[in-house]
Amino acid sequence: MAPRKRITMHDHAAEASLFKRRAMFTFACVVILLSILLANLYHLQILSYKDYETRSNDNRIRVVPVAPSRGLIYDRHGKLLAENRPFFSLELIPEKIKNIPEVLEELSQIIPISADEQEDFIASLKHHRRFKPLTLKNRLTEEQVALFSVNQHKFPGISVIAGLKRHYLYNGLMTHALGYVGRINDRDQARLQRSEQWKNYAATKDIGKLGIEKFYESLLHGKPGHLEEEVNNRGRTIRTLKSVAPQPGQDIYLTLDLDLQRKAMELLNGRRGSVVAIDPRDGGILALASSPTYDPNLFVHGISSKAYNKLLNSKSRPLINRATQGQYAPASTVKPHLALLGLDEKIVTTKTRIWDPGFWQIPGVARKYRDWKRWGHGWVDINSALVHSCDTFFYDLAYKTGVDKIAEFMGPFGFGERTGIDIFEESAGIMPSKDWKRLRYNQPWYIGDTISVGIGQGYWTTTPLQLANAAAIMANKGRRFTPHLLKSIKDSTSKIDTPIDELAPIELNNPENWDIVNKAMQDTAQKKRFKNAGYTAAMKTGTAQVISVAEDAKYDADAIAEHFRDNALVIAYAPFENPTIVLAVVLENAGWGGANAGPVAKALLDEYMLRDTLEHLQ
């Protein structure tokens, strides 16, 4: 018989105690977890309510920026120069297309997209965020828009976008003054971010790149608006909740005269050179012509690499604004200023006469500095020296004056420094001195250097704008203004003229010296070019050597390459008694100043001075 099992007796007190401890622990865990849950609910519902409401609205409400229309540009008479025209373009979102080259090839069967355009587009993808749209082709015709719309279902990620683009009505006529707008690049974006202006370009793809368009970007651009749209979970618009209209850019009126500008470009006729015309009464630029030029509309819609390289590598350098960036020896056009210096410093007087045998020599030196007239001018005084442009007289004057005195006197006339015109593309030129040469070349100044400066040659260089500005100061008898292109600004309510920046005048020891020099310039004009013009004028021509000619050698233009031939220059103003226009003409490698630049100046002054008479006769 098997033994019976022993019944184990439980310790109920210990078990009860264990259960109680476990129950308390479980309850504590539940309380802690509930506390965490309640705290999190409090944080989400109370503390972070606004944040999550904003996130919710961001998912439900989409803010779409709206680009402002760019301000228009007019000439001084209210003639439209730059406007905004509607356009259609193809835009592609890279991340929505798997094989972009294949899609482009297929798309080109519907809308012509050249191999160069495809290549440029694919290259631009490397510097573009894939989720942002990128322009594939600009300036679609209505027919191309219709063709794509019919086939759009085949090209997900590609769409037609409508908008406004800048258009310059006169193509290359005013390129170097107006400049152009172009696509915002990384450098533009970085600059806008530094100036805290980037948010104003949320809906804008273009920005002023050169000229007036760049200088007055803040006026022309305007301020963007926006649309608040309610969207579903797929991003499709359900309704528009709010609309804030953009503020259009301000319209601006320039001092430029369209007809005078057109005449200047017509006279330049594609030759390398420039014309600058200034109203001496306020410093307003009437014409700023640089030739050859180019069509700025090419840059507005994106110029191809091939077309840009053609402009960039052209020997004629059409991209350079010769009027403000071209640097030329002023030659005899600065002889009036040198004569004024000689008179004011009493180095010469109206009674001073020197003998010109056709050359001049530094005392004790054998070298001869030739006059342009090989047999000389005979006895000359300050008037005849200016009228006949006697080099010998000014060799002697420069020798007696010294280069530092010349540089000091020419500074207030604007030589050797930027004029401050309201475009960024401007060079300072060179007004040489002893210190300048030491700093530039670490060489001493020689007396022969001074002799060259005495006829506007050697190290002395100036821009056509500086030359016109210096001539305006001469015509004004010392009164000075900062040259400018902006005349007035117009917004939605009014038109406001911009203030004129008048500088401190140049005061001579003897103010009568202004009249002596200006009278000689009038005599120069009346001698031949403006003898029967129908109005009074003053002028001074110049012929600037591009290369040096040996002392006993004869200059022969036909025997040297065209780009080594002399530059032709002229300054002129009219009417003589109360000037309303001053101009400077520079023709590169054209030869004799009076024979080549002179007719251009005469035709321009005729256009301006006789305009009312000609219109009346017509």
KAUR-V413781 format. One record per residue. PSI is psi in degrees with one decimal (* if undefined). D_LAST is the distance of its C-alpha to the last C-alpha in Angstrom with 1 decimal. Layout:
<<PSI | D_LAST> <PSI | D_LAST>>
This chain:
<<127.1 | 150.7> <149.9 | 147.2> <150.4 | 146.7> <142.7 | 144.6> <144.8 | 141.1> <132.2 | 140.8> <123.9 | 138.4> <133.0 | 136.0> <126.5 | 135.7> <148.9 | 132.0> <92.5 | 131.1> <-30.4 | 129.3> <-42.4 | 128.5> <-40.9 | 126.7> <-40.6 | 124.8> <-39.5 | 123.8> <-40.8 | 122.6> <-44.2 | 120.6> <-39.8 | 118.9> <-41.6 | 118.1> <-42.1 | 116.4> <-40.3 | 114.4> <-41.2 | 113.3> <-40.0 | 112.2> <-45.1 | 110.2> <-43.1 | 108.6> <-40.8 | 107.8> <-41.4 | 106.3> <-42.9 | 104.0> <-43.5 | 102.9> <-44.3 | 102.2> <-45.5 | 100.2> <-41.1 | 98.2> <-37.9 | 97.5> <-42.9 | 96.5> <-43.6 | 94.1> <-45.5 | 92.7> <-39.7 | 92.3> <-41.2 | 90.8> <-40.5 | 88.2> <-39.5 | 87.5> <-42.0 | 87.0> <-44.7 | 84.7> <-44.3 | 82.6> <-28.5 | 82.6> <-61.7 | 82.5> <-41.2 | 81.4> <22.0 | 78.9> <-48.6 | 77.7> <-38.5 | 74.1> <-48.0 | 73.8> <-27.1 | 75.0> <-40.9 | 73.0> <-43.2 | 69.8> <-37.1 | 70.9> <-43.4 | 71.6> <-34.3 | 68.2> <-34.4 | 66.6> <-29.0 | 68.4> <-32.5 | 67.4> <127.8 | 64.0> <128.0 | 61.1> <118.9 | 58.3> <114.5 | 55.1> <147.4 | 52.3> <123.9 | 48.7> <141.4 | 45.8> <155.3 | 43.1> <140.4 | 39.5> <143.9 | 37.6> <148.7 | 35.1> <159.8 | 31.4> <129.9 | 29.2> <160.7 | 25.7> <-176.4 | 23.4> <-22.5 | 22.9> <9.6 | 20.1> <15.7 | 22.3> <128.4 | 21.0> <130.4 | 24.0> <-38.3 | 25.4> <127.8 | 29.0> <-177.3 | 30.5> <126.7 | 33.8> <144.7 | 34.2> <147.3 | 37.4> <161.5 | 39.5> <139.5 | 42.9> <158.0 | 45.3> <128.7 | 48.9> <144.2 | 51.4> <135.0 | 55.0> <107.1 | 58.0> <-39.6 | 60.1> <-14.0 | 63.5> <1.0 | 63.3> <127.4 | 63.0> <-51.3 | 66.0> <90.0 | 64.5> <-46.9 | 60.9> <-40.0 | 60.3> <-40.9 | 61.9> <-40.2 | 59.8> <-40.1 | 56.5> <-41.6 | 57.5> <-40.2 | 58.2> <-33.4 | 55.0> <-13.9 | 52.9> <-20.2 | 54.1> <-48.2 | 52.1> <125.7 | 49.2> <117.4 | 48.1> <108.6 | 49.3> <164.7 | 49.3> <-37.7 | 52.2> <-41.4 | 50.2> <-41.7 | 49.3> <-42.1 | 53.0> <-43.7 | 54.1> <-38.8 | 51.8> <-45.8 | 52.9> <-36.1 | 56.6> <-37.2 | 56.2> <-19.8 | 54.6> <-28.1 | 57.6> <-24.5 | 59.7> <24.8 | 57.9> <141.8 | 57.6> <132.4 | 60.1> <-22.2 | 61.3> <-4.7 | 61.3> <143.5 | 57.6> <146.7 | 54.9> <132.9 | 52.8> <128.2 | 49.5> <-43.5 | 50.1> <134.4 | 46.7> <169.0 | 43.3> <55.2 | 40.4> <142.4 | 42.4> <165.8 | 40.7> <-35.5 | 41.7> <-41.2 | 43.8> <-37.1 | 45.6> <-43.0 | 46.3> <-42.9 | 47.8> <-43.1 | 49.9> <-38.9 | 51.3> <-37.4 | 52.1> <-32.7 | 54.3> <11.5 | 56.1> <-29.3 | 56.2> <-20.4 | 60.0> <-12.5 | 60.6> <71.0 | 59.1> <138.7 | 60.6> <-6.1 | 59.1> <135.1 | 55.6> <160.0 | 53.0> <129.1 | 49.3> <134.3 | 47.7> <149.3 | 44.4> <-166.5 | 42.4> <138.4 | 39.1> <149.2 | 37.7> <141.7 | 35.0> <131.4 | 31.9> <115.6 | 29.2> <-26.7 | 25.9> <25.4 | 24.4> <-115.7 | 27.7> <6.2 | 28.2> <-38.2 | 25.1> <23.4 | 26.9> <-47.7 | 30.5> <-14.2 | 32.0> <-50.7 | 30.7> <-34.9 | 31.3> <-149.1 | 34.4> <166.9 | 35.8> <153.9 | 38.7> <174.5 | 41.7> <138.7 | 45.1> <123.8 | 47.6> <-177.3 | 50.2> <-36.9 | 53.6> <-41.0 | 52.3> <-43.7 | 49.8> <-43.4 | 52.6> <-40.4 | 54.9> <-40.5 | 52.4> <-36.2 | 51.7> <-38.6 | 55.5> <-36.1 | 56.1> <6.4 | 53.5> <36.3 | 54.9> <-1.0 | 51.6> <-35.6 | 52.8> <-24.6 | 53.6> <-7.1 | 50.0> <22.9 | 49.2> <-33.3 | 51.9> <4.5 | 49.4> <137.1 | 46.6> <-15.0 | 46.5> <156.9 | 43.5> <153.5 | 42.8> <130.9 | 40.2> <-34.8 | 40.9> <166.1 | 38.4> <-147.9 | 35.7> <-38.0 | 34.5> <-35.9 | 36.3> <-44.2 | 39.6> <-38.2 | 39.3> <32.9 | 38.4> <-41.9 | 40.6> <-29.7 | 42.6> <-42.3 | 39.6> <-27.1 | 37.9> <-45.4 | 41.2> <-169.6 | 42.5> <137.1 | 46.1> <154.6 | 47.9> <-166.7 | 49.5> <158.9 | 52.5> <136.8 | 54.4> <113.1 | 58.1> <138.0 | 59.5> <130.3 | 63.1> <157.7 | 64.3> <-173.2 | 67.6> <-10.2 | 69.9> <2.0 | 67.8> <6.9 | 64.6> <138.9 | 63.0> <130.2 | 61.0> <-46.7 | 62.8> <162.2 | 60.6> <122.4 | 58.0> <-35.8 | 59.8> <145.2 | 57.0> <124.6 | 53.3> <114.8 | 51.5> <142.7 | 47.7> <156.4 | 46.0> <116.3 | 43.8> <155.4 | 40.3> <161.3 | 38.9> <140.3 | 36.6> <143.3 | 32.9> <146.6 | 31.5> <130.0 | 28.1> <163.9 | 27.5> <-10.1 | 26.1> <144.3 | 24.0> <110.8 | 20.3> <-45.2 | 19.4> <-39.6 | 16.1> <-38.5 | 18.0> <-42.9 | 20.9> <-40.7 | 19.0> <-40.2 | 17.7> <-45.3 | 21.3> <-33.6 | 22.9> <-40.7 | 20.6> <-34.8 | 21.6> <-36.2 | 25.2> <41.9 | 25.1> <-6.8 | 28.5> <153.9 | 30.2> <119.8 | 32.8> <-172.8 | 31.4> <159.9 | 29.6> <131.3 | 27.0> <127.1 | 27.7> <134.0 | 25.4> <142.1 | 27.1> <109.0 | 26.2> <-10.2 | 29.2> <-19.7 | 29.5> <-1.4 | 31.0> <5.8 | 31.3> <134.7 | 28.7> <119.6 | 27.6> <-33.5 | 23.8> <139.0 | 24.2> <85.6 | 27.4> <133.9 | 26.9> <129.8 | 30.0> <142.4 | 30.1> <164.1 | 31.5> <-168.7 | 31.2> <164.2 | 32.6> <114.0 | 32.0> <-19.3 | 33.7> <-21.6 | 34.1> <-35.1 | 36.9> <-25.1 | 38.9> <-43.6 | 38.4> <5.0 | 40.4> <104.2 | 42.8> <144.0 | 42.1> <157.2 | 44.8> <-38.3 | 47.0> <-45.4 | 45.9> <-38.7 | 42.2> <-42.8 | 43.0> <-32.2 | 45.3> <-42.6 | 42.6> <-43.0 | 40.3> <-37.1 | 43.2> <2.6 | 44.5> <136.2 | 41.3> <-22.6 | 41.5> <-10.1 | 37.9> <61.0 | 38.9> <-20.7 | 35.9> <-17.7 | 37.8> <133.1 | 37.8> <93.6 | 35.2> <-28.3 | 34.8> <-33.0 | 32.8> <-15.8 | 35.9> <-19.3 | 38.7> <133.5 | 38.1> <120.2 | 40.5> <151.7 | 39.8> <129.8 | 41.4> <-18.0 | 39.0> <-141.5 | 40.0> <-8.0 | 38.7> <-16.5 | 36.1> <4.2 | 39.0> <-36.1 | 40.3> <-38.6 | 38.6> <-37.2 | 40.7> <-38.2 | 43.8> <-40.1 | 43.3> <-41.7 | 43.0> <-47.0 | 46.3> <-41.6 | 48.0> <-44.6 | 47.1> <-28.5 | 48.1> <2.5 | 51.4> <29.1 | 52.0> <-33.7 | 52.5> <163.0 | 50.2> <178.5 | 49.0> <-16.6 | 46.4> <-6.0 | 49.3> <130.2 | 50.3> <139.2 | 50.1> <158.0 | 51.3> <128.7 | 51.8> <103.2 | 50.0> <3.5 | 51.8> <2.3 | 49.7> <169.0 | 51.7> <146.3 | 53.4> <142.1 | 56.9> <132.6 | 58.6> <126.2 | 61.6> <3.3 | 64.6> <136.9 | 62.6> <-28.1 | 62.1> <139.2 | 59.0> <131.9 | 55.8> <113.1 | 52.4> <143.4 | 49.9> <156.7 | 46.8> <-26.9 | 43.7> <106.8 | 44.1> <-30.6 | 47.5> <2.6 | 48.5> <173.6 | 47.5> <0.6 | 45.5> <-144.3 | 48.5> <129.2 | 48.8> <144.3 | 46.1> <-170.5 | 45.6> <-33.1 | 43.6> <-50.9 | 40.4> <-29.2 | 40.6> <-36.5 | 41.9> <-44.4 | 38.7> <-42.4 | 36.4> <3.2 | 38.2> <52.1 | 39.3> <112.4 | 42.9> <-40.1 | 45.0> <-41.6 | 48.3> <-41.8 | 47.4> <-23.3 | 46.7> <-47.7 | 49.8> <-41.3 | 51.8> <-45.5 | 50.2> <-40.9 | 50.7> <-42.7 | 54.3> <-25.5 | 55.0> <-47.4 | 53.3> <145.0 | 54.6> <-35.3 | 53.0> <-37.4 | 54.2> <-38.0 | 52.7> <-47.0 | 49.3> <-41.4 | 49.4> <-41.3 | 50.4> <-35.9 | 47.5> <-19.2 | 44.9> <-52.5 | 45.9> <-20.4 | 44.1> <-4.5 | 40.8> <3.0 | 41.2> <136.8 | 42.5> <7.1 | 45.1> <156.7 | 44.4> <146.0 | 42.0> <-23.8 | 39.3> <15.2 | 39.9> <151.1 | 36.5> <51.2 | 36.7> <153.9 | 37.2> <-20.8 | 40.6> <87.4 | 39.6> <138.3 | 39.8> <157.1 | 42.1> <-19.8 | 43.7> <-172.8 | 43.6> <124.5 | 46.5> <97.8 | 47.2> <156.0 | 50.5> <176.8 | 53.6> <-45.8 | 57.3> <-39.3 | 58.1> <-46.2 | 55.3> <-36.3 | 56.6> <-42.7 | 60.1> <-37.4 | 59.2> <-45.3 | 57.0> <-4.9 | 59.0> <44.5 | 62.3> <153.1 | 61.9> <159.9 | 62.0> <133.7 | 59.0> <153.6 | 59.1> <-30.4 | 57.8> <-31.3 | 55.8> <-39.0 | 53.9> <-39.9 | 52.8> <-41.9 | 51.7> <-41.0 | 49.3> <-31.1 | 47.9> <-18.7 | 47.2> <24.5 | 44.3> <29.4 | 43.2> <-158.7 | 45.2> <-131.9 | 48.5> <-12.6 | 48.9> <122.4 | 45.8> <151.7 | 43.1> <158.6 | 40.1> <156.5 | 37.4> <-35.7 | 33.7> <-44.8 | 33.6> <-40.1 | 36.5> <-44.6 | 34.9> <-39.5 | 31.7> <-42.6 | 33.9> <-37.1 | 36.1> <-36.0 | 33.1> <-38.9 | 31.9> <-39.1 | 35.4> <-46.6 | 35.3> <-32.0 | 32.0> <-1.1 | 33.6> <44.9 | 36.8> <-14.8 | 38.9> <135.0 | 37.4> <142.7 | 37.4> <151.8 | 36.0> <122.2 | 36.8> <138.3 | 33.7> <157.1 | 32.9> <-23.1 | 30.6> <126.9 | 31.6> <-49.3 | 29.7> <163.6 | 31.3> <137.3 | 33.6> <129.8 | 33.5> <-158.2 | 36.5> <-15.3 | 37.4> <-31.4 | 37.6> <170.2 | 35.3> <122.6 | 32.8> <126.3 | 34.3> <139.6 | 32.7> <147.6 | 34.9> <146.9 | 36.7> <132.0 | 35.6> <95.6 | 38.3> <129.7 | 38.6> <167.6 | 41.3> <134.3 | 43.6> <160.1 | 42.0> <122.7 | 43.2> <124.5 | 45.2> <161.2 | 46.1> <-33.7 | 49.2> <104.6 | 47.1> <-20.7 | 43.6> <-18.2 | 42.6> <-29.4 | 42.6> <-47.1 | 39.2> <-36.9 | 37.7> <-46.7 | 39.5> <-44.6 | 38.1> <-36.2 | 34.5> <-39.3 | 34.5> <-36.6 | 35.6> <-35.3 | 32.8> <-43.0 | 30.3> <-36.5 | 32.1> <-43.4 | 31.7> <-41.9 | 28.0> <-17.4 | 27.7> <-38.0 | 30.2> <-62.1 | 27.8> <-41.4 | 25.1> <25.8 | 23.2> <-43.8 | 24.4> <44.5 | 21.0> <-23.0 | 18.9> <0.1 | 17.6> <161.5 | 19.7> <144.7 | 23.4> <167.6 | 24.7> <150.5 | 28.1> <165.9 | 29.3> <128.9 | 32.3> <167.5 | 32.7> <146.3 | 35.6> <111.3 | 37.4> <125.4 | 39.9> <136.5 | 42.9> <-33.6 | 43.7> <154.9 | 47.1> <147.2 | 49.5> <134.4 | 50.0> <154.5 | 53.5> <-44.6 | 54.2> <5.8 | 54.5> <156.0 | 52.3> <131.4 | 48.9> <125.4 | 46.0> <103.4 | 44.8> <-34.2 | 42.0> <-17.2 | 42.7> <-4.7 | 46.3> <162.2 | 45.8> <149.1 | 44.6> <-40.0 | 40.9> <-1.3 | 41.6> <-0.5 | 43.6> <163.6 | 40.9> <149.7 | 39.4> <143.3 | 36.7> <130.7 | 33.6> <155.8 | 32.6> <143.2 | 30.4> <145.4 | 29.9> <156.7 | 27.2> <160.1 | 25.8> <157.8 | 23.4> <157.3 | 23.3> <-39.8 | 26.8> <-37.3 | 28.0> <81.6 | 27.2> <135.0 | 26.1> <-8.8 | 23.9> <134.7 | 23.7> <136.7 | 26.4> <157.1 | 26.5> <134.7 | 29.0> <131.2 | 28.5> <123.0 | 31.5> <118.6 | 31.7> <130.8 | 35.2> <30.4 | 37.0> <-16.2 | 33.9> <-141.4 | 35.8> <128.1 | 34.8> <-48.2 | 32.8> <-38.0 | 30.8> <-25.4 | 30.0> <-47.7 | 29.1> <-27.8 | 28.1> <-48.9 | 26.6> <-33.1 | 23.4> <-46.0 | 22.9> <-43.3 | 23.2> <-46.2 | 20.8> <-37.1 | 18.0> <-43.1 | 18.7> <-35.4 | 18.8> <-45.4 | 15.5> <-41.3 | 14.0> <-46.5 | 15.8> <-32.3 | 15.8> <11.4 | 12.3> <-49.2 | 10.6> <-39.2 | 10.0> <-44.3 | 8.7> <-40.7 | 6.2> <-37.1 | 5.1> <-40.7 | 5.4> <-33.5 | 3.8> <* | 0.0>>
